[in-house]
Amino acid sequence: MHFQHKPHNKQQNKPHTNKKKGSVTRQFYGVQAVNAALNKETRFNQYKQLQSKKRQELFNKRRGITDNNPTAQGRGKVIAFVPLSEYADVQELK
């Protein structure tokens, strides 16, 4: 025989109440909304600027350019010429 629990008390949710906590004047509400949007834009722009600055610093670090020597060209690159046939003259390319 399979036992299944049957609750005796049903769930009772509290009724939703609409209490006004005080009225806000229309003029003040509009100013506050505009300031909040500007602050959000400002925060977003600051975040993007900081992100791009860190990315640029990382790229400069990888390239070997530091704050102490900003005019450095970075690390040198090694290029090798490998002749693929006996007719190719690598010495002539230098």
C-alpha positions, 0 to 999 in steps of 0.5 A: 500500500502506498502512503501519500501525505495529505495536508490538512491546512491549505496554503493561505497567501496574504492579500496584496495591499496597495498602500501609498507611502506618500505622494511625490511631486511631478516636478521633483520626480522628473528631475530625479529620473533624469539625474538617475539616467545621467548617472547611469550613463556616466557610470557606464562611460567610466566603466568603458573608459577604464576597460579600454585603458586596461586593454591598451595597457595589456597590449602595450605590455605584450608589445614590450612598451612600458611607461618608462620607455613609451617610444620603444618599438617593442620586441624585435621580430625574427624573420627566416628565409628558407630556400625551397629549391636549389635555384633560390639564392637566400644570400641575394635577398639580404 
